[in-house]
Amino acid sequence: MEMLSSEQIKKRVSCRTYSDRAVAPDKLAELEAYLQANTAGPFGSRVRFRLLDCGDMAPEEVKALGTYGVIKGAKYFIAGAVAAAGAVARQPGAMEDYGYTMEKNILAATAMGLGTCWLGGTFNRTGFAAKMDLQDGELLPAVTPVGYPGDRRSIVERVFRFSAGSDNRKPWEELFFDGGFTVPLTEKVAGSYATPLACVRIGPSASNRQPWRIVKDNGAFHFYLQRTPGYDKLLGEIKLQNVDMGIAMCHFEISARELGLSGNWVIADPGMSSSGREYIVSWKG
């Protein structure tokens, strides 16, 4: 497996329609090995993943893995479970760790030429939980189909991309700030970190809400969540916008490492006025 890089981040797009082209056994084995090794997120939660083969399932089992017509033709899915220390899945950081590690799986699949699509609210959790043998204290925030993209997008896929604004991203000045939330951060001032920030900007997020906000201050980058009120209320302990923050962390770290920029994730809340935005984590060199 090649090292993950900004190339996969830029190449990845959501794929909801899959071809009937078979994925070679050695490629599936390579992906499975990656899933088994990818168990650690920055906050220390326990994460585990499984590659589900729908071809080995009975028709009623496949039906139980409902995606409500959103996904067409997928024969494989990556599903996962997360539990923090002490099997308390609601410990802060569990959702971010899941987003961070699952996005690595997705980028690894991208590097292998396979298509994927984050599913957080449009799948039957009960069916996937049974296949994952979900344990007490574990949550299943999201899954992704995986396989070769189909030649044409379905009508459902085109509708989803249009309604979510999947081809649009918020401008820099709405996402990145300098020294506080009153001064937008320019690419020039961002310097060598302009690329990691650009990789955050193009990341996938639930309903394309792009909830990440980042402040550069004294050499550190502070990550905040601008939550959409009521967005996750129907999912209980599963907070998809916190999962989105883990995706942002994944993109930032991969591209920073690629550029040789030193740094690590730390909890170092700068205490700056944030107008209701929630502090999540900081990257410090």
N, C-alpha and C positions, 0 to 999 in steps of 0.2 A: 504494500500500500504506500503510495507516494505521500510525502508530507503535505498536510493541509496548508493551503495558502490563499491569498486574495484572489487567485485565479478561479478557484471553485466558488468563492463568495460572489464574484461578479457573474459567473456562468449560471449559477443556480436560479431556476424559475419554478414556480408551482406547476405541477403536471397533474391533471385530474383525469386524463384519458390515456389508457395504456394499450400498447400493441400486444398481439398474441405471440410475439417473438420470445422464445425461451431464453432464460438467463442460464448461462453455462454453470455446471456444478462447481467448478473451481472458483468462479466469481462469487457464487453464493457462499462458498466456504470461506473465502477471503472476507466477505462482508460479515459473516457470522463471527469470525475470529475477532474482527474489529469491535463488534458489539460486546463481546464477552470481556474485552480488555478495557472498554470505555465505561468505567464505573465511578469516576471521581470528579466531583464538581468543586468549584472554588470555596464553597461554604462548608464542605465536608459531609454532605448528605450521602446516604447510600442509594445508588441508582443501579438498576439492572435492566437489561434489554433482551428481547427475544425476537428472532425472525420467524414469523408465522407463514407457513406454506399452505395457502388455500387449496392447492391441488391434493393435499393429504387429508382434507377435511370432508366430512359427509355434507351433503347439500344443506341439511338443516343447520349445521355448524357455520357454514359460509353465510347463510341467511342471517344468523345471529350476529355476525360481524357487520351490522348494518351501517352503511355510510349515506343513507337517505338519498340515493341517486346522485350524489356529488361525485363519486369516483366510479369510473367505467373501466372494466377490463383488468383490474389489478389482481395478480395472483399471489403477491407477497405483501406483507405488512411488517413494519417494525413497531412493536409496542414496548412500553417500558413501565416501570414502577419506581417510585421514590419514597424513601423513608429516612428521616433524619436520625441522629443519635438517640438511642432510647426508644426507637420505633414511634416517635412522635412526629408525624409527617407535617404537622402544621408549624413546626419550628421555623423561624425566619431563615430564608435561604433555600428551602427545599424546592420551591418552584423555580427559582433562578438556576439552581443546580440542574434541574431537569431540562430547562431550556438550553443551557450551556452544553450539556452532554448530548441531547438529542440533535441539536444543530450540528455537532461534530459528526454524528452518524449520517446526517443528511448530506453534509459536505463530502464525507467519504464516499457515499453512494454517487454523488455528482462526479467525483474524480474517476469513478469506474464507468461513467457514461450512462448512469441510470437516473431516471426521473423520480421525484418525490413530491409530497405535498403535506404541509402541516395541517392536521385535523385536530381542532380543539373542542369544537362545539357541534360538529356535524357527523358524529358517529355514535354507535351504541356501546357505551362503556361497559354495560353488563356482559355482553358477549366477549369483548376483549379481556375483561377482568377474569373471566372463567379460564380463557386460554393462557393467561399469565399466572394463574394460581395466586391471585392477589392475596396478600397476608394482612392481618390486623396491623394498622398503623401505616399501611402503604396506600398511595394514591396513584391513579393512572391519568395524568393530565392531558396527554395528547398522543396521537399515533401518526404514522405516515405510511401510505402505500409506497411500494418501490418496484421498479421495473422499467422496461424500455418505453419511452413516450410514444403515443400513437401518432399517426401521420397528420391527423386533423383534430382540432379541439371540438368537443361536443358543444351543443347549444347551451347545456347547463354550465359548462366550463366558461364559455364566453360571457354568460350572464354573471357568474361569480366574479370574474375578473373586472367586469364593468362596474358592478355594484360595490365592490371593495376598493375600487380605484387602484388595482394592483400594479398598474404601470406608472403610477404617480408617487412622488415622494415630497415630503415637506421641504421647504428651502432651508439652507444652512442656518439662517438667522432665527428660525423658529426652534432649532434643535440644540445649537451649541453656543456657549456663552463664555465671556472673558471676565474673570474676577467676581462674578455675580450675575444675577439674571437680568440686569438692566443693559448690559453691553453685549451685543452679538459678537461671536468669535469669527474672525475672518480666516480664510485658508492661509493667508500669509503669516498671520500671527500664530496659527496652529503649527506652522513649520513642518517638521518631520512627522508630526502626528496628523497631518491633513489626510493621509491615506487611511489610517485606522478609523478616523472619524467618518470618512466617506464610506467605508465598509459597514459601519454601524448604520449609516443613513439608508443604505439599500437593503437592509435586512428585512426578512419577513416579520409580520406581526399580526395578531388577531384582528381581523376586519381592517387591516392596514391602518390601525390607529397610530402607530409609531409613537409609543408613549415615552420613549427615552428622551431625557434632557441631560446634557453634560456641560459641566462648568470647568474650565481650565483655570487653575489658581495656584500660583507659586510652584509650578512644575508638576502638580497633581491634576488628575482628571476625576471629578466627582460625578457619579452617576445618580440621577434622580428619576423617579417614576411620576409622570403626570397621568394620574389615573382617570379613566372615564367613569364618572359616577354611575353606579348600578350595573356596570358592564358584566361583572362576574357573579351577580347575585344569585343566579339560578344554579351555579356549580358548586356551592358550598365552600369547602376548603380549597378547592382548585381555583387558582387565581391566574388566569391566562396572561394578564398583563405583567405579572411578575415573571412568568415564563418568557415573555418577550424580552424582559431585561436580561435574562440569561443568554438569549440569542445575541443581544447587543454586546454583552461581555465576551462571548465567544468570538464574534467578528473582530472586535477591537484587539483582543489578545493575539489571535492568529496573525493578523496583519502587522501588529507591533513586533512580534517575534520574528516574522519574516524579514522585517527591516532592521533587525538587530537592536531594537529599542529595549532597554532593560526596564523592568518594572514588575510589580506584583499587586495582587488584589488585597486590600486592607480595609478594615472598618475604621474610618477616620472622618467622621461627620464634621465638616467645617463650621457648622452652626450658622450658616448664612441664611438670610431671609429668602424663603423659597416659594411664597404665596401658595401654600398648600401642597406643593410637590413633596413626594416622599423620598428621603435619602435612602439609597440602597448600598452603595459600595464606592470605593475609590481605587484608582490605579496610581501607584506611586513608584517612581524610579529609585 
